[in-house]
Amino acid sequence: MIDYEQLNQEIAAIRKSVLSAGEALHVDHMREQIEEMTEEMNQPEFWNDADHANGVNQRLGRLKAKLEHYEKLLSQADDIEVMLDLAKEEDDEATAEEAGQELEALKEAADTLELETLMRGDYDNNNAILSLHAGAGGTEAQDWTQMLYRMYTRYCERMGFTVKVLDILDGDEAGLKSATFEVDGENAYGFLRGEKGVHRLVRISPFDANARRHTSFASLDVAPMLEDDNGEIEIDMKYVRVDTYHSSGAGGQNVNKTSSAVRMTYIKDDVTIVVACQTERDQVQNRATCLKMLKSKLLELREREKEQQMADIKGEMKKIEWGSQIRSYVFQPYTMVKDLRTGYEVGNIDDVMNGNLEGFVTAYLKMQ
């Protein structure tokens, strides 16, 4: 028996959710911006400044896509409501069931739209640079770092993001000592910024002959990628040491036989930042990527300074060990992943390690 009243109530709730999301996204202002940008693009001198023109064109595309998505959801709600009215009028259960299925899909899309309203940071639309580092725990921690690297690349695949490895350092016996990779996609930084911090693993170590439980740590740093900072971040190169070395990664004879890899170490006052890139065949390209990464790290540091005093930040980031973690992953004697900031937890650890982080990301964004 089809409960038409219940389905209509669900449609009304979804429509209300979409309209609320539209208010949060300021769709009226979005329409004004689209009109202004379109008018600007129609000016004969618009393409004289190619960088500015490309930036406007990209922003216009993103705004149009968001507005079209919003309007499409409202239109779908209207269509489903009409389907239900017809099904009820003609007592057509097949049509009613089809409308119910479309209603479920619409609900998921509305939830995604609601998530977009939480992307309010200045750099949430940007691509992101993620850096994983093994902490206390030796080989066990290096294996844990590799597991996290796999988890985040799987999450990025689920989200439709593109991952580009910039620098990777293998562990002594297993796993990874560190990995730095760029994540490209709509709101990549906005979704991933809450993952920054120390991740703690508790499990029976496969590297321990006595099968004892071990606790390991790895840290993740997340920074927005600056494609065109318009001079927003200036770097005085006298504070930067540049080293070149042979790449350890794949890429053919040229990569492995020439000093194409680049490492930049920025030291100023009590701030030290190290970035490296070894994935390009050409040293000039690796150097340019390193400079981008360094600017992104400095921007991320500046944003953190706005939120709290530098002393607190350094105290939080000083040690990658017990007491500084944001999330715990327990494999034995029970399975659980718990975020210590939001309280969100799940028991299906395999699902999480395969990249299902949506619940954690959403809980953090809503808390913010």
N, C-alpha and C positions, 0 to 999 in steps of 0.2 A: 504494500500500500504506500503510495507516494504521499509524503507530507508536504503539500504545496505551501502551506503557511510557513513552515520551518524554512523551506528553500527561499521564499520571498524575504524572510527576516534576514537570512544570510546575505542575500543580494544587497539589501538595504545597509547592512553593516559594512560590507565591502565597499559600497559606493561612498559611505561616510568616511571610511578609512582613506580612500583614494582622494577625496576632496580635501581632507585634512592634510594629506601629504602634499597636495597641490598648493595649499596655503603656506606650508612650511618651505616649499621650494620657490615660493613667490612667482607663480606662473604668469601673473599679470605683468610683473616687472620683466619676466623672461620674454614675453611677447614684445614689450617695448624695446628691449635690448636687441632682439632679432630684427625688428624694424629699423633701428638705428644702424646696426651693422650692415644690413642689406643696402641701406641708403649710402653708407660710406663706401661699400664695394662698388657701387654704381658710378662713383666719381672717376673721371678720366685719369687722375694722377694717383689713384689708389695703389697700383702695382709698381709705382716708382721705388717704393721701399719694400723689397721682396720679403724681408724677415717680418716686418710688421704685418704685411698683407697675409702671409702664411699663418701668423698667429691669430689674426682676426678670423680668417677662414676656418681654422680649427675650432676656435671658440664658438663660432656660429654653428658649425656642424654639431658640436656637443649640445648646445642649447636646443637646436631643432630636434635632435634625437630624443632629448628628455621631454620636451613638450609633446611630441608626437606619441611617445610612450604613454604619457599621462592621459592624453585625449583618447588614445586607443582603448585604455582600460575602462574609461567611462562609457565608451561606445559599446564595448563588449558586455558591460553590465546591463545596458539597455537591451541589447540583442537577446541575452539570456532571459531577461524578464519577459520579453515578447514570446520567446519559445515556451516558457512555462505557462503563460496565459493561454496560448494556443493548445498546449498539451492538456491543460485542465479543462478547457472548453470542449475538446474532442475526446477526452478521456484516453489520451494516447500515452501509455506508460513508456514506450520506447523513446519518444521524444523527450519525456520528462527525465528519463535516465541519462540521455545524452546531455541535456541541460545541466544535470547534476555533475556530470564529469567536467563539463566546461567551467562550471562554477568552482570546482576544486582547483583547476588550472589558473583561474582568475584570482583565486585567493592567494596562491603562491606568488603570482606576479605582483599583487598588491603589497604583499609582505616585502618583496624585493624593492618596490618603490618606496615603502616606508623606510627601508634601510638607507636609501639614497638621501633621505632628508637629514640623516645623521652626519652626512659628509659636509661639515660646515667649516672645517679648517681651511686656512689659506692655501695649503698645499695638498689637500686631500685628492685633488684630481690628478696629481703628478704620478709619474712612474716612481719606483722605489728601489733603493739599494739595500740589500740584506746582507749582514755579515754575521756568520756563526763562528764561535770560538769555543774550543774545549776548555773546561775548567778543571777543578779538583777531581781527581779520580783516575789519572793516568790513561792506560789503554781503554779501560771501561768508559771513561769520559769521551775519548776520541771515537769510540764506536757509537756512543750516544749522539755525538755531533753529526755523524753520518746518517743516523736514523732520523734526526730532525731535518737534515737537508732533504732527505727523501720525502718526509712528511710535507714540508713546505712546497716542494716542487709538485707533489700530487695535488695539494690545495690549489696551487696556481693553475694547474691543468683543469681542475673542476671549475674554476672561475673564468676560464678562457684567457688567462694571462700568458704572456710569453716570458720564458726564463732564459737569461744569457749569463753563463758563468764568466766571471771576470778574473777570479784568482782562487786557487785551491791548493791546499797543503795537506798531503797524506799523513796519516798517523805513523808512529814508529813501528807498530806491529799490525794494527788494524784501524779502520775508521779514518777520520779526518781530524787534523789539528785545527783547521779553519777552512771556511769557504765563503767567498763573497760573490754575490750574483745580483744581476739587475732584473727587476720584474716590471714588464711593460703591460699596461692595460688601463682601462677606464677605472679611475679611483683606486689604483693599486696601492698607493701610499695610505689612502684613507682606510682601506680595509686592513692593511697589515701593520699600521703604526702601533696598535694595541698589543702586538705580539712581542714588542721590545722588552727585554728583561732576561732574567735567569730562569732556565727550565731544569727541573730536578727529576731525576730518574731513580726509582727504587726497584731492584730486581735481583734475582739470583744470577750472578755473573757467569757467562759462558767461558770466561777466561780464568775462573777460579776452580782449581782441581778439587777443592773441598766443598764446592757448591754453596758458598755462603752468600748471604744477601749483601749487595753493595749499593751505596748511594753515590750518584754521579751528577755532575752539573755541566751545563753548556749555556753560553749567553748568546742572545740574538740582538743585534743592533739594527735599527730600521731608520733610514734617512730618505727624504724626498729627493728625487733626481731633478736637477736643474738643467733643462735644455737650453734656456736662454734667460740668464738671470738679470739682464739689463744693468749690469754693474752693481747688483744688489749685494753681492759678496765679493769683496776685494781681497786678494791674497798678496801679501808682501813676500816675494820669493826668497828674501834673505833669511826667513824663518823656516825654509823648506830644504831638506836634504834629499837629493835625487840619486838613487842607486839603480844601476842596471845589472841584470843577471840573466843566465840562461833559463829559458822556460822549461818547466818540468812536465808540461802537459803535451797533449797531442797537437799536431799541426804540421807535421812534415819536417824535413831536414832543416829548412831555414829557421823554424822556430826553435829547434833544439840545439842548433849549432851556433847561433848568434845570440848576442846579449840583447834580445828584443824585449824581455820582461822589464817592467819598471816598478820601482817602489818609491813612494814619496813619504817622508817623515816630517810632519809639521810640529815644531816645538816653539812655543811662545809662552812666556811666563810659566804657569803651572798646567798648561794644556799641551798634551801630546796626542797627535792623531797619525796613524799609519794607514796608508792605502796602497794597494798593489794591483797591477793588471798584467796578465801574461797570455791572454787569449788571442790577441791580434798578432799577425806575422810581422808587422812593422812597429819599430820602437816609437816612432812619432805618434802612431795611433794609440799605442798603450799609454804614452805620456799624456795625450789629450784626454783619454778616459780617466786616468788617475787624477788629473786636474778637476774634472767634473765631479768625481767622487769626493775629492777633498772639499770642494765648495759645498757639496751636499751635506757632508759631515759637519762643516762649520755652521751651515744654516740650521741643521738639526740641533746643534749645541746651543745656538742662539735662541731657538724656540724653547728649549728646556729651561734656559735661564729666565725666561719670562714666567715660567710656571713655579719655579722655586729657586732658592738660593743655590749658587754653585757648590757650596760646601755640602749641601744635602745630596746633590747629584753625584758628586765625587764619592761621597760616603756610600751611596747606593751602588755605584759602578766599580768600586775599588776591588772587591773580591768576588770571584765567581764561585760561591760556595754556600753552605747552609745559612739560612736566615735572610738571604737576599733574593729568593726565588719568587716568581710571579705565578708559577704553575707547577704542580706535582703530577708525575706519571708513575703509577704503581702497577707493576706487573705481577708481583707475588707478595704475600700469599693470596691476595684478592686483586681484582683489576679495577682501577679507577683513575680518571684524570680529573683534577680539580683545579680551577682557577682561584687563587687565594685572594684576588682583588674583588671579584664579583660574586664568588661563592658558587658559580655555575660548575656542575660536575656531570660526568657521564661514566657508565660502567663498561661500555664497549670500547676498549682501548685499541683493538685492531682497526675499528672504523676510524678512530682519530688518527692513528699512525698512517692510515691510507689517505689522509688529507681532508677528512670531514671536520673542519674547524669552524663551520658556519655558526654553530651555537655559541662558541667562545667569543668569536668576533662580534656577533650581534649583542651579546650580553655586555661586552666592554663598551661598545658604542652607545648603547642605551644608558649605561652607567655614567658615561661622560656627559 
